[in-house]
Amino acid sequence: MHSLDTYAADKIQRLEAASLMRRLRPTRRTAGAFVERDGRRLLSFSCNDYLGLSQHPAVKAAAQAAVETYGAGSGASRLVTGDTPLLSELETRLARLKGTQACVVFGSGYLANTGVIPTFAGKGDIVLVDELAHACIWAGAQLSGARILPFAHNDTDHLAALLAEHRSSARHALVATDGVFSMDGDIAPLDWLSAVCEANDAWLLSDDAHGVGVLAHGRGSAALFPEAQIPFQMGTLSKALGAYGGYLCGSQAVVDLLKTRARTLVYTTGLPPAAAAAALAALDIVEGDPALTALPLAKARAFTQAVGLPAATSPIVPVIIGEAQDALDASRALEAEGFLVVAIRPPTVAAGAARLRIAFSAEHPDAEVARLAQLVKPYVKARP
């Protein structure tokens, strides 16, 4: 056996022993939040398609029409020939939704954060990151070459103390957080974070991947804090908007610099036309149906009330199990009852904090939400 294979096999064995090995499972998603997996039809509480728009007829029709008009792919980097007309239209719409001067669309949310942060931070700068921020924020910070300073989750006092100690020795300071935290479902105190940043000449980046489309009539978590100054408003098209891609909304100057210097935009193929068209159709629905955007949170709150958890603040509700194998066992028990609720294990979450991450969709039947609550309630009561 080649030494590389020996290394990989040893790592796999260790992951298996710790119940941390991950494997892909082909899954066909259908309308109504259902999936087909291993020959079974399951109601999914693990998709981030919070409004069901990936299956919406108007969204699918827009994607199909774009393929006929523009082709399947964009063909090149946006700065070469891959900047299809749909992308500028999409950027205008996103900037309007987020209340900013301009927007730039990336190939994914991961590419957005790993492009934005290194463009505005480097050697001699500091990047302060919420300890529970998404992996792509951490990756962007690491790629920047700046000094990285983690701060305690949603702890503005800790952030202020770190800035008081380190800001004067740094050229620039960038503070990065999720708007809605993907594994816990809680919301960053963007008003207080903004105040701390403004007092210390630091630039605030908020990742609203799980907020846009489902909070504040679809405008996202930043709109919950209208006085907050958030110069970097990042998000994705792949969750509530049901398509694919990422974006950064901000000032015209910020966006212009990103379009000429963000490596994950300059050196990668532009977003396919179908994804852009689908996102545009989804934005039409979000802006025209505020009642729809309120449903995921309403269903999440019905669930938390039924199981005895604190009221949900987003469509994401974590049920902490503890050990990885116990979380896997709980997930399998729910699958036997017809529900897909994937177990989340380290390193995505901390050791000892494996969980069921339950994501609510506008399409979940209320009766099934209630049935899931009854099945999950014993796991909630088992935690100290």
N, C-alpha and C positions, 0 to 999 in steps of 0.2 A: 504494500500500500504506500502511495506517495505520502510524503510528510504533510502536505496540505490536507489530504483526505484524513490522515490520522488526527490532525488538529481538529478538523470539523467534526469528525465522529466523536471525539472526546467531549467537545463542547455540547453536542447533541445529547450525549449520555447524561451529562450533568444537568442539562435543562429538563430532560425527561424525569430524572430523579427528584427534581424540585417542583414538578408539575408546572413548569414554565415553558415547555415546548409549544410552539404555535404552528398550526398547519392550515393551509388554505382549504376551504370547503366550497365548491361551486354552488352558487345560489342564484336562482332566477327570481327576480322581483316582479310582482304583478300589482295591479291596481288594488286600492283598498288596504294598503300596508301589509299585504300578504306576501310571503315568499314560498318558493318550492325548494326544498333541500333534502337530498337523499330520498327522493320519492314521496316526501310528506309535505303537506301544505300547513304552514305555520303563520301565525299572526306576529309580525316582527315589532318588537319594542327596542330594536337595536339600530335602526336606520336613523340617519340625520336628515331625512327627507321630511321635515316637520310639517309641511303643508301638502304633501303628496303631489307636488308639482312635476316631479320627474315622469309621472304617469299621466299628467293632464293632457287631454287631447289637443288643446291649443299650443301647449309647449312642444309636444311631439311634432305637430304639424309645422311649426315654425322651424324646427331643426331639419325636418325633411325638405322643406322648401329651400333652406339655405344650402343644403347639399346640391340640389338641382341647379341653383344659381351660381354658387361659388366653388363647388367641389367638396371633397371629403376633408382635405387638409389645407392649411394655409400656404405650405410650400417652402417657407423660409422664415428667418428671423423677421420680426416686425420692422426692423431698420433696413431690411433688404427689400423683399417684396411681400412679406407676410402680413402687412397691416391692412387687412380687409376693411371695407367701409363699415361693416357692422361693429367693429371694435371702437371706432370713434363715437358712434351712436351710443354704444353701451356705456362708454366712459362718461358721456354727457348725462345719461340717465342716472348713473350711480352717484355722480357728483350732486345732482339735484336731490336724490333721495337722502344723501348724507349731509347736505347743506354746506358743501365746500366749493371752492373755485374750480377745482379740476380733479381728474382721476386718471390712473393708469392701470390697465388690465395686464395681469401676468398669467402664465400657464397654469398655475395652481396657487393655493394659499401658502403652501410650503415654499414655493419659489418666490412669492411676494416677500415673506419675512426674511428669507435668506438673501434676498436682493436689497431690500430697503435698509436693513440695519447696517450692513457693511458699506453702503453708499454714504451714510451719514455719521459713521463712527469708525475710528481706526486707532492706530498707535497714538498714545497720549490722551485718549479719551476714556470715559468710563460708561459702561452700560449696566444699569441696575435692573434686575429681572425678578419679578415675583417668583418665589420658589416653586409655585405650582403652574407656571406658565407653560404653554404648549411646547413640545419638542422643537418645532421649527423656529420659535423665538430663541431658544437656547442655541440652536444651530447657527442662526444668523449672528448672534452675539459672539459665538466662538469664531466664526469666519471673519469677523470684523478686525480681530487683532487687538481690540480695546480691552481694558481691564474689566472683568465681569464681577459685579457685586450682587449676590442674591439678597433679597429682603424677605422677611417673614410674610406669609400669605396675607394679602389685604391689610398689612400693618403700616399705616401711613407714618406712625411715630418712628418705626424702625427705618423706613425710607428717609425720613427727615434727618435722623441721626447719621445715617450713612452719607448723605449729601453734605451735612455740616462738617463731617470729618474729611471727606475726599474731594468735594467739588472744587475747592480753590486750587488744587494741584492738577486738575484735569483741564484740557482745552475745551472739550464739550462733554455734556452729560446727556444720555438718552435713557429714559425709563420705559420699560416694556412690560405689558401685562395682557392677559386675556380680558375681554369685556365680560363675557360669560365663560366660566371655566368649564372645560369640556368634560372633565371627569367628576366634578362636584356640583355643577349646575348653579353655583353662586355667582353673584355679580360683583365686579370690582367697584370700589367706591371712587368712581372717576372724578367726582367733584373734589374730594379731598386730595386725591392723587394730583389732580390738576393744580390745586392751590399750592401743594408742596413743590411741584415742578416750577410754577411761575415764580415762587419765592427764591428759587435757587438757579434760575436760568437753565432749566433742564427741559428736554423735549419729550413729550409723552406719546407713546405708541400704544394703541389699544387694538387688540385682535378681536374683531366682532364676528368671527366665523359662526358662532352659535347664537347670535343676537339678532342679526338682520333678518327681517321677514317675520319675526315672532314677538318682538318687544316694541313697545311704543308705536303701535299701528304699522309695524314692519320696518320702521326706520332704524331700529337697533338699540343697543344698550347706551350709546352716547346720547341719544335723544332723551333718555331718562334724566340726564344731567345737563340741561340746556345752558347753564353758565360755565360748564367745564371747557377749558381750552385743550383740545386734543389735535395737535398738528399732524399726527399720523393716524388716520382712521383706516385700518386694514380690515379686510373681510374676504369671504369666499362666495363663489357662485354655486358651490356643489352641495349645499345643505338645504336650507329652506327654499332657495331658488331652483333647486332641482336640476342644475346643469353641471358645469365644470369650469374651473378657473379661479383666479384670485384677483384682488385689486387693492390699490392704495388710494384713498381720497385725501386730498390736502390742498395746499395753496398751489397757485400756478407755478411758482418758482420751484417748489419741492417736486412737483410732477415733471416739470421740464428737465430737471437734473436727473431724475430717475430714468427718464426715457433715453437719456444719452449715456448714463453711467452705471445703471444697475446691471450687473453681470448676468443675472438670471432672466433678464429681458433681452439684453443685447445679444447674448450667445445661445439662445434657444429658439426653436421654431414657435411662431405665433399660435395663439389659441385657434383651434379649428372653427370654421364659420358656424357649424351646427351648434356648438356650445354657446357661442355668442348670441345666436338667434334665439335659442332656448331661454337664455337668461333674460333677454329683452321681453319675451312673451311672459315670462314669470313675473317680471317687474310690473307689467300691465295688470296682472292679477293681484299682486300684493297691494299696489296703489289703489286699485279699484274695489277691494273687498276687505276692509279693516276687520270685519267680523270673522273672516277666515283666519287672519293672523292672530287673533286672540284665542283660538280654540286649543292649540297645543298647551299653553300655560294653564288654561282652565281645566283641561283633563289631567295635567300633572298635579294641580292643586286638589282635585277630587281624589286622586290616588293618595297623596300624602295625608289628607284628612282621614281617609279610610284606614290607613295602616298605622296612624299615630306618629308620623314624622312632622317636623316643622314645615310650614307651608312652602311649597315650591316657589322659587323666584324666576325660574326658567323652565323650558320643557324637559330638562335633564334632572333626574332624581337618582342619586346613588343610594344603594342599600349595601352598607359595609358588611362583609361576611368575615373577613380576617385572613385565613390561610388560603393559598391558591387552590389546593385540592378541594377544600370545602366550597369555594366559589364555583368551581367546575361542577361539583356534585349538585349544587343548587340550580345551576343553569340547565343541567341535564334533566333534573326533576321537572322544571318548568317546560322544557321541550316535550317531555312525555305528555304534558297537559295541553300541548298545541301552541305554546308560546316560544318565540325566539328571543331570549334575553342573554346576550353573550357575557361571559365572565371576563372581567378586566383584571389582569394580574401584573405584578412587577415585571419589567421596570416602568410600565406605564403609570402605575401607582406605587406608593411606598410599600416596602415589605410589611406584612401584617395588615394591609389595608385592601386586600383583594375584594372585589365587589361585583354586584350586579349593577350595571349602568343602564337605567331604564329611560328611554327617550320617547317622548309622547308626540303623536302626530294628530293633526286635525281629523284624520281618517279613522282613528281608533274608535270602534263602537263603545258607547258608555257602559254597556253591559259587560263587555270584555275587560274594560278597565277595572270595573268592580270585581270581576272574577279573578283577575290577576292580583288585585290587592289582597283578597282572601288567601291566595296561595303564598304571597310574599310575607304576609303579616307574621308568621312564625319566625322568619329570619330576622325581622326587625326586633321582635321581643327577645330573641336569643342574645342580642348584643347588650353588654353592660350599659 
